[in-house]
């Protein structure tokens, strides 16, 4: 089969590799679409559990091709999505219900072969039915599952106000999930006017292009701060502003992936005086079912988020040129049935 393989740091090769065969308890899936995520860029740069060679791709939708021994509840041709996080079930983290923090962490597309290939193997217990969804919708189940875990951690109060930095693909999912979970009014900040236009269409009440006057504009709008302040940028210079815009008793959610060595300065007195709750959110934790409910209900709309559909051999260019450099990019997906293409510049 054809696959995009990270063979070394900053190197992706388009290869013919052996088609996997399902063992007991496994499902073989023909990949229809696989979403390109910031994690893929981190892996390509040699970070975040990177072990090469690796077929990346952890946001996967596809069709069941073959069932391993003792697998029940699925049928050939069924459209399915995956929760890529695999856990041992026996370590102290798994036993505490923190399966995504498993001490023996493995993940499809992160530590083992993933979805930037024509076929992918998965244990049946992380496979979910998506036969009623179009692939362009179902491919968002995994990133929306990550959002769902953040919302589960956050528990926004009904009628609350929220400030969100970042209106890229994950930011627009997070914005809609906040609105679906009790937030009544959300303000979004981003560097790109086009993204903010889409954010308004999807439910943002106010939208600001980031500038040197943004803090002042936000304080004029909500002088006592926001009930929820969160971000989907991973940029420390953005995260630095979050505490200052939280209302007393408010909640701050760090959602974007910052560089591992990044440091920000916050006022411990301000956090103390305001009675703030500060939360982090990593990956997803049995939250694909909630993501699928949001997608099926239309509470989270994704049809306008895919901006590029790439063949396998252009994955590297897609990561390097479109995601890293194109400010108008929202979401790229790979279609492994399209094995070759020419990059349009």
Secondary structure as GFF3:
##gff-version 3
##sequence-region A 1 345
A	DSSP	beta_strand	2	8	.	.	.	ID=ss1
A	DSSP	beta_strand	11	16	.	.	.	ID=ss2
A	DSSP	beta_strand	26	35	.	.	.	ID=ss3
A	DSSP	alpha_helix	38	44	.	.	.	ID=ss4
A	DSSP	beta_strand	59	67	.	.	.	ID=ss5
A	DSSP	beta_strand	79	82	.	.	.	ID=ss6
A	DSSP	beta_strand	85	86	.	.	.	ID=ss7
A	DSSP	alpha_helix	92	95	.	.	.	ID=ss8
A	DSSP	three_ten_helix	99	101	.	.	.	ID=ss9
A	DSSP	beta_strand	106	107	.	.	.	ID=ss10
A	DSSP	beta_strand	119	123	.	.	.	ID=ss11
A	DSSP	three_ten_helix	124	126	.	.	.	ID=ss12
A	DSSP	beta_strand	127	129	.	.	.	ID=ss13
A	DSSP	alpha_helix	135	138	.	.	.	ID=ss14
A	DSSP	alpha_helix	141	154	.	.	.	ID=ss15
A	DSSP	beta_strand	161	165	.	.	.	ID=ss16
A	DSSP	alpha_helix	169	180	.	.	.	ID=ss17
A	DSSP	beta_strand	185	190	.	.	.	ID=ss18
A	DSSP	alpha_helix	193	201	.	.	.	ID=ss19
A	DSSP	beta_strand	206	209	.	.	.	ID=ss20
A	DSSP	alpha_helix	214	221	.	.	.	ID=ss21
A	DSSP	beta_strand	226	231	.	.	.	ID=ss22
A	DSSP	alpha_helix	236	239	.	.	.	ID=ss23
A	DSSP	three_ten_helix	243	245	.	.	.	ID=ss24
A	DSSP	beta_strand	246	254	.	.	.	ID=ss25
A	DSSP	alpha_helix	268	273	.	.	.	ID=ss26
A	DSSP	beta_strand	277	280	.	.	.	ID=ss27
A	DSSP	alpha_helix	288	297	.	.	.	ID=ss28
A	DSSP	beta_strand	306	310	.	.	.	ID=ss29
A	DSSP	three_ten_helix	312	314	.	.	.	ID=ss30
A	DSSP	alpha_helix	315	317	.	.	.	ID=ss31
A	DSSP	pi_helix	318	323	.	.	.	ID=ss32
A	DSSP	alpha_helix	324	325	.	.	.	ID=ss33
A	DSSP	beta_strand	331	334	.	.	.	ID=ss34
###
